[in-house]
Amino acid sequence: MTHPIDLHVGKRLRQRRRLLGLTQQKLAEAVSIRFQQIQKYESGANRISASRLWALSRALDVPVSYFFEGAEAHDAPSGEVRANGTGAHAAAPADVFQNKDTIDLVRAYYRLNEEPRRRLLDLAKAMSGDQ
């Protein structure tokens, strides 16, 4: 049975890869492995060794700790909200970056200049009732 932390790390790997617009093949080439191994990592079927996690973090330009951000939610009983805002009642689902529309929105947001970006953020907050 796959450990919840392995699933979490795999999801974070997929999330970052997609956010950067990399294919599994391109990421695999960057760390000198086959793309099938990336598939297994992302699904949680295979655990990622420390040295491989280090190589992946460098290829994806994130610290190793990135892969464990939000993992604390796996310690919480079902429905409990952790102090950092994770859990069943958090404002955004933990897998929000698995959605292609979310990734497209984030990419478009960062292509904007600062003023339109701030205005778009203000609009989104106003529409969600989050002032």
N, C-alpha and C positions, 0 to 999 in steps of 0.2 A: 504494500500500500504506500502511496506517495505521501510524504510528509508535507504538512501545510506550508512550512517554510520553503521547501523546494519548489512548491507551486508558486509561492509569492515571488521568489527570486526569478523564476522563469517568466512570470508575467511582467515583472519590472524590466527584464531583458528585452522581451518583445515590445514593450511600451517604448523604451528608449530607441530601439532599432527602428521602429516605425516612425517615431517622431523625427528622426534624422533622415528618413526616407531611404534607408538601406534595405536591400533584400537579404534574405538569409544567406544567399550565396556570397554576396559582397562581404558580409560580416565574417562568414566562415573563412574566406580568403584572407581577411585582415589578421586573423588569429591562427592561420595555417591548420584548419580542420575542415571536415566535409560539412556541407549544409545540413545533412541529415542529423548531425550531432547538434546543431543549433536548434533544429526542430525538437529533438529530445529534451534539450535544456529548457526550451520555452514551454513545453508541455509538462515539465516536472518529471518526466519519465526517467531521466538521468540526472544525478546530482552533479554540480559543478565543483571541481576541485579548486582549492585556493589559488593555485598558480594560473589556472584557466580563468577564474573570476578576475584575477589581476589583469590578465591580457585583455579580457572583454571590457573591463572598466577603462583601460587605456584606449582601446579601439573606439569606444563609445563616448570618450571624453567625459567621464563621470568618476567620482571617487567610488571605491569599493562599497562604502557605506550606502550609496544610492540604492543598491539592490535590496537592502534590508529596511529602507524607510517604509514605515507603515506596518512592518511585520509585527509590532506590538499588539495589533488588533487580534492576532491569532491566539494571544494569551487570554483575551477577555471572554467571559462566558457569553453565549449567544444573546444579542440584543444590548449588551452593555456598551456604553460609550467610554472610550479611554480619555484620559486627561488631554491628549493631543488632538482630540476631535475625531479619531477614527472609531469605527464600529458601525453597528447597524443603523444608528440615527445620525450619522455624519451628513453634512450638507451635500456632498457629492459622493456617488458610489466609488468604491475602491478601484473598480475596473473602468473608470470613466475614460481612460486613455486607450481602451481596447476598441472604442468606437471610432470608425474612420472619420465621421463628421467632426468629432472633437479634435482630432489631429489636424484636419484641414483648417478648422477654425483657429487653432493655436498658430499654425504656420502663417495664415493670412494676417492674424493679429500682429505678429512680429515683423511682418513686411511693412506695416504702417509706420508713418512717422510718429513722433511722441505725442503731438497734440491730438490727432485723430484717434490714436490708441487710448489716450486718457478719456476722450469723449465717448468712445465705444464702451469702455469699462464702466463709466458713469451711467450710460444708457442701460447696460446689462444689469447693473445693481438696482437701478430704478425699476426696471421691468420685473425683477425678481422680488422686489420689496425689501431688499437688503441695503439699507442706507447706513 
